[in-house]
Amino acid sequence: MENLRRLRTNTDFRNLDDPADKSFEPHPTDYPVTELEYPNTGASERFILVVPKDKDHYNPIMCLENTLHTIIEYYLTPAQRALFGTLPSNNLVDDDCPVPPPLIPHISTSEFTETSSPPSVISSASSPASSLLSESSSASSVSSATSLSSLSSLSSVSSLSSLASLSSLSALASHASQPSPSHPPSVNYLRLFQRAINKQDGPLFLKVMDAINALLRLLKYPPLPLDPFAPAPPNNLCAAVATWPRIPEKVLTRIVDETYQRAVGPHVAELKRYSAFSSEVYGELMPSFVAQIIATTGLGSDSLFVDLGSGVGNVVLQASLQTGCQSFGVEIMPDPAKIARSQLEQCKMRCRMWGVSMGEVELEEGDMLKSKRVDELVPKADVVLVNNKVFLESLNEAIRPKFLDLKEGAVVVSLKPFVSSQRLTGRNLDDISAIFQVTERPYYPGSVSWGNGSGSYFLHRVDREGYADRKAEFESSRNGSSRGTRSRR
């Protein structure tokens, strides 16, 4: 709520039929809101219907739009998606309306309700509502479920919740269209959703959201059988998660974005306090870059990931969410470390809302050079990240002895190399970093928070066997050269 008071906003909706209606105007306490059902049982969230004056701030309506799009695309079968209408490829846009410009989310003004009670739905197992939710239903039969002719059949579901759903769906009956004489009239809720946004039609938007939530609830809470001893039907939305070989990129992105918007966004100003040209400058790796690092290093569910200088925890959270790995992060600066703890709790809650799991995450506030936990975990780590782009050389030098304890094959990822040269010489023969095989990789514009340009990052793989071979070869060559010099004398 405090974030809303600080946020400069504009109204995004109005009542087109009643110019005197002020209910959609921004207000410090009595603000316009709508709700969205999330996939997991009992999970929903309220979104404030305002837009920021600063386009770089969090836009609740755009967040709602992206989340709804992702739920429908990845949590529903094709037959279930047909209930909602047409799902466009580029966000939820009306074909005859311009696409709203993307905004960078920062400040959260939404509210979460995770403990809302699921509705009690009791009906015959062969009721029309039950058949709507069947996986075996054809796309055509399911899409007709929202047609005018089938709305009346839903009334056989004897529960207040389902009657409320029927009322929400019936409220939009006037927007039904009939594509051909052989098809019953139906409502394209997603098309109406975008039309309401682009026309700033507040009453229509609320009606569409009521209808969409009604359909989502019917999928989340299928009708219970009359037999009280029969097993309850599963939540159809959460059932989709079990079919994924891995978390879809768009679902991952939504969870990461939602978490950041709510836990980090309100505190961005606090993160700008730190002195430039020091090792305590705050900077983030963006999610796309983190995903690239995860893929390149081969992090998996049985891996241990360590982030030395973890900031607000973005990378450790994404690593554990994307792969299921165990992650550990240590951060010396108090403000980022505090925000990281908040972000971890927010991410756990978001995972519950979306019905997904993540690997274990451990965060520590303290000095990485003095941390006993760092000393315990580095020898077990598969991947160690050091975002050392702005680290002083003295800190980079102090970190290097930690790498002596790394296991064979472990990878250190950094923004500046810890190895000055791959070629062995008499000067670096016994250097700590000689155990690394180093590869330079590019990153592209939009990969880091501190600039729009591209750059390089470095992969250091521990290769003690290779180092031993190179050292033996170098010493053999040096000894041979020395004998040749003596013989010429």
N, C-alpha and C positions, 0 to 999 in steps of 0.2 A: 504493500500500500504506500509506503514511504517513497518507493521508486516512482509510483504514479504521480505523486505530488511534485517530485522533482522533474518529471518528464514533461517537456513541452509538446503538446499533442494537438492534432486537428481532428475534427469529426470526420468520419469516413462514410457515415450513413445518415439518411434523413427519411422522413415519411413523405413520399412523393404525393400522397393524397391529402396530407394535412400539414401545411407549412407551419402551423402553430405548435406542432408536436415537438417538444424539446427533449424527449426522452433519449435521443441518440447523441446529444451533445456531451462533450467531456465534462466531468464533474469530479471533484476530489474524493467524494465518498459514494455518491449514487451514480456510478458509471454504467454504461450499457455493456452487457456481457452476453456471451453465448457459451454453450458447453459442447464438448466433443467426447464421445465414448472412445476409449483406447482399447486395445485388444484384450488385455487381461481382465478377469472377473473382478468387478468392483472398482475398476480404474476409469476415471474420467478427469477432464481438466476444463477449467473455465478460462475463456479468453476475453480480454477487454476489447471492445469494438472501437478503437481509436487508432490513428496512425501518427507516427512521430513527425514533427516539423523538420528535424534533422534526418535526412535519408540514411545516414549511417547508424542510426539507433534501431533498436529492436522494434519490429513491426508485428504485433500480435496476429493481425489478420493474415498476413503472409505466412506466418508460422503455422497457423491453423490450416491454411490451404495446403501447404507442403506436407503436413502430417496426415491430413485426410487422404491426399493423393497416395501417399506411401502405404497407408493401411489398406486401402482398396486394392492397390496394385499387387501387394505382396502377401496379404493375409487372407484373401478370398480366392475361391476357385473361379474359373470363367463363368460358371452358371451363377454363382453368388454375385460376382461383379455386375452381371447383367441387371440385377435388381436396381442398381444405382444409376444406370444410364451409361452415357458415353464417357470413357476415361481417355482424355486426350493425351498426346505424347509429350507436349510441352506445357507442363503445369496444367491446371484446370482452367483452360481458356475457352471462351466462347468464340466460335469461328468468325463472327462478325464484330468482335470487340478487340481492341488493342491489348497486348500483353502488358501487365503492370511491370515497371522496372524493378529489377532485383534490389533488395536492400541488405546491407550488412547488419546482422543482428547484434545488439549489444545489451540493451537494458530490458530486463524482464518485468512484465506487468501482469503475467498470467497467474492463476492460482490452481493448485492441484488438489483433487479429492480422490484419495485412494481407498477410502474405507466405506464408500457408498454401498448400500446393500443391494445385491442383485434382486431383480423382481422375482416374485414367486409365480411361475407360470404352470398352470395345471390344465391339461386337456387330454383328449383321447390321443393315443399314439398315432392314429391314422388321420388326425385332423389336418385340414388344409395348411395350417401354419407349420405343422411338422413336416409335411411333404415339401414345403418351400425350402426347408433347411437340409433336405436330403442331398448327399453328394451325388446320388445317382440321377437326380433330376436333370432333364435336358436344359440347355441354355434357353431354348424358346419357352419352355414351360415356366422356368423361373423368372424370366424377364416379364412374362405376363402377370406375375404375381403382383406387380404394382399397377396393373391395368385397372380401369374402373370396374370391369366386370368381376374381377377377383377380389376387390377390396371387401365386398360384402361377405365373402366366404371366411375372411379372417375373423369375423365376429364370433365364430364358433369357439375361439380360444377364450375360455372363461377366466380371465384375470383382469384386474384393473389396469395392470401394466400393458397388456395387449390391447385393451380397449383404448387406452391412451395412444398407443401406437397407431391404431386404426384411425383415430381422430386426427393425428398428425399427418397421416398419409392422405386422408380424405380432404384435408384443408387445401391441398394443391390440385384437386381434381380438375379445376378449370384450366390448368396448364397442360392437360393431357393432349397428346396428338396421336393420330392413327396413320402409321406409315403406309399401310395398304389395307384394302378391304378384308384381307385374310387374317390380319393381325388386330387384336383388340386395342383400344386406346391405352396409351401408357405415358408415364411422366418421366422425363429425363432429368433426374434430380441434379446431376453434376452440371448439366448445361444451365439449369436454373440457378445453381449455386454461383457460377461465374457471372451469369447475367446480373444477379443481385449485387455482386461486388462492383461490377463495372458501371452499373446504373446508380450505385449508391442507394439502393432500395432497401432500407432497414427492415420494414415489416416482412418483405418477401424473403430476405436473408434469414431472419429468425424462423420463419415457417419452413424453409428448406432445411435448415439445421435440425429442426424438430423431426422432420421426416427422415433425414439421414440417420440421426441418432436412434429413431424408432427401428429402422431396419438393422442397424448394428446391434441393438439390444436383442432383437429376435434371433440373430445369429449367435450372440454371446450366451444367451439364456434360452435354449430351445425348450419347447413345451415338455413338461414332465409326464411320464406315463401314468395311467390311472393306478396301476399296480404299485403300491408303496414300497414293495421289496425289489422292484426292478431297478437296475442301475440308472442313475441320472445320465442323460445325454451330455456329451462333452461340449465345452465352449468351442464353437466352430472356428473362431478366429485364432485361438491359441493352437488348435490342431495343426495349423499350417506350419508352425515353427518346426515341428518334428520332421517335416519333409525337406527342410533345407539342408544341403550338404555343408553350407557355411552361412553365416549371417549375410544377407544381401547388402551390397554397398550402400544403397539408398536408405535402408533401415539403419545401418551403422551411422550414416551421415546425419540422419534425423536425431538419433539419440545423442550423438556428440554435440550437434548444434543446440538442441534443447537444453542439454546440461550446461553448456557454456553460457547460453543466453541468461539462464536463471542464476547460476552460481558465480560466474566471472563478470558478466556484463555490467552489473551495478557497481563494480569496484574498479573499473578500468582506470579511473583517475588516480587511484591509490598506487597503481602499478607503474606510474610515470614519475614517481618521486626519486628514483634511484639515480646516483651520480653517473654521468657519462664518463667514458674513458676509465672505467674500473671493471673489476670482475663481477660486480654486482649490478649489472645492467640487465633489465628484464627483456626477454624476447621469446617469441613462440615459433615453433615449427607448425605449419598449417596441416590440417588432416590429410590432404592429398600427399604431402611430402612424407608424413608419418606412415601412410599406407605403403608408399614406395619403399621406405626403409624396412618395414615389416616383411614385405614380399622379397626384397633383395637378400635379407639376412636369413630367411627361412624360419622365422619364429613360428612355433607351433604350440599346441595345447600343453605339451610336456616341457616347454622351455621356461627358463628363468631370465627375465629382462630387468636390467638395472639401469636407472637414469641418474647420473651424477650431476646434480643441478637441475632438478625436475620442475622448477617454477610452480605454476598453478596445477600441475599434474596432468596436463593434456595428453602427453605421450604415453605415460604409464596406463592411464585409463583406456585410451584407444587400443593399445597393445593387448590388454587383457580382454577387452570387449571383442576385438576383431579376431583374436586367435584362441582365447581361453587360457593364455599363459599366465604364470605367476609373475607379478611385477613389483618392483621396489623403487621408490624414488626418494632422494634426499635433497632438501633445499635449505639454504642458510638464511635467506631473507624472510623476515617474519610475515609480512603481508602476503606474498605469494604462497607461503607455506600454509597460512591460515585459510586462504581461498581454496587451496588444493584439498584440504580436509573437507571443506564444504562441498566442493565439486565431486568428491568421492561419494559422499552421502547422496547427493542429487543424482549421480549416475546410477547408483544402486536402485534408487527409487524409480528412475526412468526405465531401467531394465525390468523391474517388476511390472510397470505399466505396459510395456511392450511384450511381456511374456518371454523374455530372453534371459540368458545367464551370461556371466562374465567370470574371468579368472580372478584369483585372489590378488588384491592390491594392498601394499603396505607403504605408508608414507612416514617420513621422519623429518622433523625440523632440526637442523643442526649442520655442523661443519663436516663435509664429506671426508676431509683429511683426518679427522679425529673420531669418526663414527665407528664404533665397534661392530655395528650391524653391517656397514659397508665391508669391513674386513672379513666378516663371516660369509657374506653373500657373493663377493667378487670371485672367489675361487670356484663357485658353483655356477656362475652366470654363463649363459649361452651368448647373450648380446649385452653389451654395455654401451650406452649412449652418453656422449659428453658434448653438449652444445657449447663449444668453447670458442665461438666466433669472436667474442669480445674479452675472453679471459686474458689476463696479464700473463706474460711468458713465465713469470715466477710461479703462478698457479699451475700452468701446464706442466712445468718441470716437477712440481710437487706431486702431481697426480701420477706421473709415469711409474714410480715404484710400485703402485697398486697393481699394475698390469703383470708384474712378475708372478703373481699368484693365479693368473687366469689359466684355465685348463686348455689343453690342446684343441684347436679348432674354434675356440671362442672368438667372437668378432667385436671389435671396438669401432663404433661409428662416431665420427667427429666432424666438425665444420672446418677445423684446421688440422693438418696432419701432425702426428706425434713422431714421425720419422722424417728426418731432413733429407735422406737419400737412401735409395734401395741398394746402391752399390756399396759393398763392403770395402772398407779401407782400414789402414792401421789405426786410424783415429776412432772409428766407430765399431771396431771389431767386437768389443765387449760391452757395447752400449745396450741398455735395457731394451730399447725399441727395436733392436736387431732381430728379435724373435718374430716380428710382424712381417707378413706379406701384405703389401698395401696396394689398394686399387682406388683410383680417383673416379668419381661418378658425378654427372651434372645434376643440378636441380634447376627448375625453370621458374619464370616469373609467377608470383602468387604462392610460392612455397614457404616463405618466411614472413614474419610480421614486421620486420624492421626495414623492409625495402621491397620495391617492385621488380628488381632485376633478377637475373639468373646468377648462378654460382656453382661451386663444387662442394661435394662432401667426400669423406674418405672412409674406406672400409679397411680396417686393420685385422687380418686374421692371424691368430697365433699359430705359428708353424715352426716349432722347435726342431723337428726332424729336418725340415728344409734348411733352417739356420745352421744346424750342425754340419750338413753336407756342404753348404756354401763356405762355412768357416774352414772346414778341412781342405776344401779346394783352394781357398785363398792362402792358407798357410803352406800348402804344398807348393803353390805357385811362388810364394815369397821365398820359401826355402830353396827352391830350384834356382830362382834368380840370384839369391845370395851365393850359392855354390858356383854359379857361372861367373860371378864377379871375382870371387877368390881365385878361380882357375886362370882367369886372364891376367891376374897379377903375377 
